[in-house]
Amino acid sequence: MKTYSILGCGWLGLPLAKHLLIKGAKVKGSTTSANKLDVLKKENIIPYLINIENIEEDINVDFFKADVLIIMITSKNIEAFEQLMHQIEKSDIKKIIFISSTSVYDACNCEVTENYPTNNNPLATIENLFRKNNYFKTTILRFAGLIGGKRHPGNWFESKPIPQPEGFVNMIHRDDCIAIITKIIEKNMYDETFNACVNHHPTRREFYTNAKQALFKSVPVFKNEETLVYKIINTDKLINTLKYQFIHQDLLDFSTI
C-alpha cells in the first residue's frame, strides 16, 4: 500500500486525500487548525497539526514517512520552507509534488510556456529551492486560477469593477487538479515542471459575464483600461507528456462548477 502525505488539507488537499483513499492508498494529512483534526480523522485521513511557520516546535517526524509528499500550502515564507526542507532531507522521502501557481509569470501580452522566465516573487524562489535540492526529486505543478466547489467566479468582484475585460482568463477546475496530480503519481513523473491550465482562454468580459449570469446576478461592471495587459498559459507540455485530456474544457460552461 502506497502512503501519501499531503501538507495542507484544504480546498484542494482534502478532496485529493479522499480520492487517493478511494484508490486504496494510505493518506496522511496536515492542517494548521486543531479544530480540523477530527474532520480529517473522520475521513480516514491520518491527521497532523503542522504549521511550517513554527516547524521546529510542532513538526511530527511520522508525517514524513511516505512514498510521496504533496505540498499545497499558501505560505510564501522562504525561511519557513528552508526549515521544512531540512526536515524532509532527514526523512526517507524522495518524491515531492509542489503545488505552485502561474502567478510566477508576469503579464507579457504573450503565450507563456514553462521555459518563460519567472518573476522575482517569493513563490518562484521557493520553487527553485525545491528544484535544486538533490536529496529528492520535485515536480513543480503551476496551477492557473482555481475554480470548482465553493470557488465560483460568479461570486468574485462583487463590489468593484473587473479590470482588463479584453484580457484572457487562465483557469483550471479542481477536478482536473486532482486528476493531474494522480497522473503524475501513476506515471512516476518527477523532476519536472508543468503548467496546468485548461486550453480555453475566453476574454475576461465573456468569462465573468457568463459566470454572473449562471448565478442570476447582475451584469458585471468592467474597468476599461487604455492599455491591455494579459498572459496566456500554454499547457501543451502537460497534455503531451501525461497524455492528459481535461475534464472541464469549456470555461464558458458553468453547469458543472
Order of alpha helices (4+ residues) and beta strands (2+ residues): beta-alpha-beta-alpha-beta-alpha-beta-alpha-beta-beta-alpha-beta-beta-beta-alpha-beta-alpha-beta-alpha
